[in-house]
Amino acid sequence: MTDNNNKNQNSKQKKDDPKSKGGFSDNFKPKSPQGKGGKPKFNMAFVYIAIMVILGINFFTTGNSAVETTWYEVKRTMIQNGDVEKIVVLNKSQANIYLKKDSYPKYEEELGTGFTSPEVNGPHFYFTIGSTDTFNENLKEAIADYNQEEIPIEYKETYDWSGIFQILFPIALLVFFWWFIFRRMSKGGGAGPGGGIFNVGKSQAKLFDKDQKVTTSFKDVAGLAEAKQEIEEIVSFLKNPDRYTKLGGKIPKGALLVGPPGTGKTLLARAVAGEAHVPFFSMSGSDFVEMFVGVGASRVRDLFKQAKEKSPCIVFIDEIDAIGRARGKNPNMGSNDERENTLNQLLTEMDGFDTNSGVIILAATNRADVLDRALMRAGRFDRQIHVELPDLNERKEIFDVHLKPLTISKTVDIEFLAKQTPGFSGADIANVCNESALIAARRDHTAVEKQDFLDAVDRIIGGLEKKNKIISAHEKKTIAFHEAGHATVSWLLEHAHPLVKVTIVPRGKALGAAWYLPEERSITTKEQMMDEMSATLGGRAAEEVTFGTISSGAQNDLERITKQAYAMVSYFGMSEKVGNLSFYDSSGQSDYSFTKPYSEKTAELIDAEIKALIDEAYKRAKKILEDHKEGHHILSQRLLEREVLFTEDLEEIFGKRPDNHEGKHFGAEQLTENKVD
């Protein structure tokens, strides 16, 4: 029985590049079958058909040939019986025998049948002669010996094109496959642009200039006001450099976009490409990686060579942590790290002995903690622009962008949607809008309604509903008391997140869930963390108080509070016995460490303090449930009957919450329509 709150939402996998236009119709836009200039794209199927046709022609033309024989057989059988119509001598070396039409059936067994047999008109047999003079004398003697009619002889000079074809065609076929294989390697990134294995060290960057315009602009980037201001300053310098240089200032050489996945780092870079009106090189950090030694450094050199020729310009490297990890921290100890060689070349090109005037570097990563310090210093990446998860106002702006292509109902309130999605990134919000449109279409709605958005949020956070999942009556009762325990404890604790709804409908891997509306905090106190831990343990405490036993359904709850308690003691210094110490390594260097940054004695102390915090939170949860046992039972019975309960149900049972938090009763009016379909 898993619960979902703000921490679960923050830990989800998110995408970095939400679509600037939103909507689901763009995903199904058919691709044009034509290439550049309206011409049909080259299709390898035509080449395969042509090869098969050539092989077929060669097979049929060369297969229809005469049968080899000897002069002895010709003399003793064909000439003696008078079956020879004529003889044609080719190139003074080969004699072709043509049989009379009425004599052809005699030799069908020797000539054979099918495609490989000679034609009826001949030639039917052939043999090799030594010289024409000797052959003429032998033929005259044979005719005289067998008293036959004179046999006409023709002499011809020909070229054996079929033989030449048989020699040259395999060579041409090998050349074609050699060209084809290396051409495909170059397209796949193994040999660089232009084709050929010799271009393996060429840069893989895609160039956007006046011929290849990017339609994304800063208007398509909602929120991120501070980040946009920093980026717009770089674009402004490229458009009007005199405004800055007349005062003696210099534009930063590089800017690093840092933030969680899905917050819009790559989208910002695309907006820069659309706004700057200067050449824009775009590539990923993994494009430098290759199986060949030295290719990464070679591609870096080629990239900056192209950038200097196009300056002023912008170079964007997405996911730079693929090559920018701190040197010396690679787990492949003792090996020649190709990635480090690539990073060394990148450092030299960005700010080495030879300066790159007019080349501005933009990079994006969500792992700035693992980057090399030399890469982060001033002169290379002068600015670090943090692109964080959007707050309430920024989420409203993002919804405005992604709702434009959708046909939405007048009852949909954008502010309500923004409040329902705390901790969502821009990519998540784009996904919510798309899912809501799909849900509305599935239900044959003429417009996307508020309920469709709410169901889309539930679908993304919790997974797909499984109403037909087989659950026994006893298990369902246990789940109901478990989830009611979460709802009861969280409602009666001052600092716990306000409950939105609680359900026992299976969704994803969860058998039930309690949904909260987390406050948008910048810092969290120890009291708030303890209340959250007690609310998380409310399900396990409810099972013990009600049934006198516990189940495995609280696994996810225990995992979360264990990590939270460990963070309180080891990271945030919230333990009196351990003291104001933090063993968290923000540099990321502990990723490859084999030892803990504290002694075994301290480890035992940390374990004891973690257990004490969890025990204290568990006792508080049990006490609250024992003191409000009647309300907990009423809530559980309603949950068994209706499967989904909302804020107003808890207010009716327990009264208003004992806190003064802003928005503590948010959703009481709006969520009355949120029933299970």
Disulfide bonds with the S-S distance in Angstrom:
none
